[in-house]
Amino acid sequence: MSGAPVRRTPLPGVLEPAGRTIGAEERAAVLRVLDSAVLCSTFGGETRALEAEMESLYGRSAVACSSGTAALHLAVAAVRFEPGDEVITTPISDFGTVGPILAQNGVPVFADVDPATGNLDPAAVEAAITPRTKAIIAVHLFGAAADVVALREIADRHGLMLIEDCAQAWLGTTAEGALLGTFGDIACFSLQQYKHITTGDGGLAITADPELAARMRLFLDKGWDRAGGRVHLILGLNYRMTELTAAVARAQLTKVGAVVERRQERAAQLVEALAGSTHSLPGLPNVGLPALPGHAFWLFPLIVAGDNKRWADGMAAEGIPVSAGYLDRPLYANPVFSGPVYGTSRYPLDRDYPAGLCPNAERLIEHTLVVLPWNEGYTKTDVLDIARAIRRVHDDG
Ligand SMILES: *Cc1c(COP(=O)(O)O)cnc(C)c1O
């Protein structure tokens, strides 16, 4: 490190007001619900209104629930596969992408990823298909589109459901401008504290298929068809969103467009500052930058030559903490995939998940992926600081 750190004050983050868009609208929403005394969505209007507003935004029926993980559980349950059936997904994601597969007694099958983006490689997905495969869950990692055109085509050709995990990709699009979340049979969103918009916790699932929407609604409410007496038609849990959460979500949903736009503007500024195209400064030959079109910039990934821990140390010393690799390990290297799942049994797991299973994913996590926190609260000056820190760490390498 050369001299004083680039940055002495922390950048706006997701655990403080400066890094979130919580304001007067959210405060009024909470008070409106409290004053009504109806806090449960079965009896109030906020959750139904949120679903209608999400439907206007995405053009698909929306089902609100208690978290992104719950939304994925609704989606996986709606596939209605047999115990022991397989669902193909990515090793680089939040655990919420795979927990629901296990909860439905399915076997997660991990396909490797593109080393430039960390998103599922469609060829690896197709190679992992067996007669037991019933669904694919694609994650739009950090807000960049997975190749959903190819994945949709593969799913159709093999008769599989495609679920899009859009938890990191609010309003993201493909490079051609098609909205992410409209390719899958179901797409899932999260309102957790760290996401583009937040209610602390909360989730939404969207679908164009009324049958899938109905199954998800039953699953989130104890299998209880409220129109037909106290009768439980299927196994279901209680994943209902509360009215307090829905009211805050409605206010946050009005802001998500501006949040994504601001993140994209600042990301474009950083790419320009690093790419060396319009500046006198040269580009950084050994650093891969994200492609801008359609990227929702939940986080800002860099691909480095193989020394991501040096980058993390260097950036921390410059006052801009980043993550080396995003995860500690690929999802399949977590103890749940080698130890017991239920009681002392590994059921439904019927295979080992050895090191080396997905070499591209392992290399990203261990060596080449550096992830910068990203936020709509960043100013142009903040981005210039980030660019300066990156140049310094780069030049020290
Ligand atoms: C956050 C996240 C989830 C889980 O959402 P929660 O609301 O935290 O349960 C699932 N998948 C991805 C890709 C996520 O980023």
The ligand as an SDF file (V2000), in Angstrom:
LIG
                    3D

 15 15  0  0  0  0  0  0  0  0999 V2000
  -30.8740  -13.3910   -0.4750 C   0  0  0  0  0  0  0  0  0  0  0  0
  -30.9540  -14.5200   -1.4160 C   0  0  0  0  0  0  0  0  0  0  0  0
  -31.8150  -15.6060   -1.2040 C   0  0  0  0  0  0  0  0  0  0  0  0
  -32.6060  -15.7960    0.0480 C   0  0  0  0  0  0  0  0  0  0  0  0
  -33.4140  -14.7390    0.3920 O   0  0  0  0  0  0  0  0  0  0  0  0
  -33.8070  -14.4980    1.9370 P   0  0  0  0  0  0  0  0  0  0  0  0
  -34.8410  -13.4270    1.8450 O   0  0  0  0  0  0  0  0  0  0  0  0
  -32.5650  -14.0950    2.6480 O   0  0  0  0  0  0  0  0  0  0  0  0
  -34.3760  -15.7760    2.4500 O   0  0  0  0  0  0  0  0  0  0  0  0
  -31.8920  -16.5860   -2.1780 C   0  0  0  0  0  0  0  0  0  0  0  0
  -31.1510  -16.5100   -3.2910 N   0  0  0  0  0  0  0  0  0  0  0  0
  -30.3110  -15.4980   -3.5170 C   0  0  0  0  0  0  0  0  0  0  0  0
  -29.5600  -15.4790   -4.7990 C   0  0  0  0  0  0  0  0  0  0  0  0
  -30.1570  -14.4750   -2.5810 C   0  0  0  0  0  0  0  0  0  0  0  0
  -29.3000  -13.4860   -2.8220 O   0  0  0  0  0  0  0  0  0  0  0  0
  1  2  1  0
  2  3  1  0
  2 14  2  0
  3  4  1  0
  3 10  2  0
  4  5  1  0
  5  6  1  0
  6  7  2  0
  6  8  1  0
  6  9  1  0
 10 11  1  0
 11 12  2  0
 12 13  1  0
 12 14  1  0
 14 15  1  0
M  END
$$$$
